[in-house]
Amino acid sequence: GRTAKAWSQVPKAVARGDVSVLAECTPPQAVDLLQKVCHDLLAHRAGAAPRFFETGDLPRAGSYESLTAWWRELAREQKTAEHPFNAGLMLESLVSRARSALHSAS
């Protein structure tokens, strides 16, 4: 349901901590979208072509360690995303964690 322009802005918006990029998403959709961002960042870091976004749409990413830790967190979140206690807080938490992972140097 996103335009190509809106889609291309997702990774950098997440890196800025902009929760509004997930405003139209249900929690499971948000986790899925963030997994796509994370996948492409890991692929790009490894020298592979991104699958879901253009290379120019990707922000400078954190370390392999921070990105893989974020991937594991997203996998855990996926298990309970259908039934969050508070969907709004969950989306804020997901974006906050993504921002931290993307800005981690270790």
Solvent accessible surface area in square Angstrom, and as a share of the most:
residue,aa,sasa,rsa
1,G,138,1.33
2,R,79,0.29
3,T,92,0.54
4,A,89,0.69
5,K,142,0.60
6,A,36,0.28
7,W,72,0.25
8,S,32,0.20
9,Q,89,0.39
10,V,0,0.00
11,P,0,0.00
12,K,87,0.37
13,A,4,0.03
14,V,0,0.00
15,A,9,0.07
16,R,156,0.57
17,G,25,0.24
18,D,50,0.26
19,V,49,0.28
20,S,77,0.50
21,V,21,0.12
22,L,0,0.00
23,A,71,0.55
24,E,160,0.72
25,C,22,0.13
26,T,68,0.40
27,P,15,0.10
28,P,42,0.26
29,Q,99,0.44
30,A,0,0.00
31,V,0,0.00
32,D,65,0.34
33,L,10,0.05
34,L,0,0.00
35,Q,20,0.09
36,K,47,0.20
37,V,0,0.00
38,C,0,0.00
39,H,66,0.29
40,D,0,0.00
41,L,2,0.01
42,L,36,0.18
43,A,17,0.13
44,H,84,0.38
45,R,106,0.39
46,A,73,0.57
47,G,72,0.69
48,A,55,0.42
49,A,85,0.66
50,P,26,0.17
51,R,180,0.66
52,F,58,0.24
53,F,9,0.04
54,E,127,0.57
55,T,70,0.41
56,G,59,0.57
57,D,28,0.15
58,L,16,0.08
59,P,21,0.13
60,R,227,0.83
61,A,28,0.22
62,G,3,0.03
63,S,10,0.06
64,Y,99,0.38
65,E,115,0.52
66,S,11,0.07
67,L,0,0.00
68,T,51,0.30
69,A,27,0.21
70,W,1,0.00
71,W,92,0.32
72,R,132,0.48
73,E,45,0.20
74,L,1,0.01
75,A,36,0.28
76,R,141,0.51
77,E,59,0.27
78,Q,98,0.44
79,K,166,0.70
80,T,84,0.49
81,A,2,0.01
82,E,121,0.54
83,H,155,0.69
84,P,42,0.26
85,F,221,0.92
86,N,75,0.39
87,A,44,0.34
88,G,40,0.39
89,L,113,0.56
90,M,22,0.10
91,L,19,0.10
92,E,91,0.41
93,S,66,0.42
94,L,8,0.04
95,V,1,0.00
96,S,66,0.42
97,R,67,0.25
98,A,0,0.00
99,R,111,0.40
100,S,59,0.38
101,A,0,0.00
102,L,6,0.03
103,H,111,0.50
104,S,32,0.21
105,A,108,0.84
106,S,100,0.65
